[in-house]
Amino acid sequence: MTAAHPRHQLDEVVHAPVRFSIMAYLAGVERAEFALVRDAVEVSDSQLSKQAATLETAGYLQITKGHVGKRPRTWFALTPAGREAFETHLTTLRRIAGGR
């Protein structure tokens, strides 16, 4: 039996609601500071850190640490692979929703 239904093409890393929300937010920007992403997806610092680490391990997210003045900052950016994975996942969701 062939796996013809589009759901078999969903990326389990991207599919989790918080990770999907992070990627959706970042898809519209070049990079974003930790607090902006946290507030945009309405999660705690620890939840964002955990989900971001999963995305980074998958090669979908680049995490950059630095300072603004004396304050430590963390920035997130989708990698090219992350952008591709997000777009593929979104296309697959649309195929499922469209019944094709």
N, C-alpha and C positions, 0 to 999 in steps of 0.2 A: 504494500500500500504506500503510495506516495504522499508526502506531506504537502498537499496543495493549498491548504488554507493559509492565508497570509499571516495568521498569528504565529506560525512557526518561524517567521522571519523577524519577529520582535526581539530586540536586544534586551535581555533581562537586566543588564546594568543600567540602561537608560530608562527602562520601564517603571522602575520604582518611583512613586509619585514625587518624593522630594528631589531625587536626582533628576527626574524629567523637568521639574520646575526650575532647578538650578541651570540646567542646560538651556531651557527655553529662554530664561532671562539673559544668559550669556551669549546666546545666538544673535542677539540684537546689538551687542556692543563688542568693542575690541578687547577690553578687560574691565573688571570691576573690583572695587575694594570689598573686603570681607563684610563689613557692616552693611553696605548697600545690598549685597546679595542676601544676607541674613534677613534684613527688613523686607525685601521684595518677596521672598518666599515664605516669610513668617515662620521661622524656626529659631530654636535656641542656638547659641554659639556652639555648644557641644554637638548638637545634631548636624549643624552645617559642617563642622570639622570632620565628623565621621563620614558623612555622605561625600564630601569633597575628596577625602582620602580614597574612597572607593573609586571615584571617577579618575583620580590621578593614577591609581594602580592600573586601571584599565587603559591608560594612555589617552584619556579623553579630556583631561584637565591639566593645565599647567598652573602650579601654585608658586607665586613669587613672594618672597619676604624681603622687607626693607624698612626704611625709616623715613618719616616725614618730620623733619626737625629731629627731636629726640624721641618721638613717638613711634613705636613699632607698628608696621602695617603689613597686611597680607592682601595680595591681589590674586584674582582668579581670571583665567582666560581659557577658552576652549582651544584645544589643539586642532590642527587640520583633521586628524582622525576623529576627534570629538564632534566637530562640525558635520562631518560626513555621517557619523553614526546617528546624530540627532536628526538630520534631514532624512536619512533612510528610515528611521523609526517613525517619523512623522508621516512620511509617504505610506508606510505600511498601515498605520492607524487610519489614514484616509481611505485606503483600499478596504479595510475591514468595515469602516463606517458606511462606505458606499456599496458594500456587498459584492464587490468584484474580486 
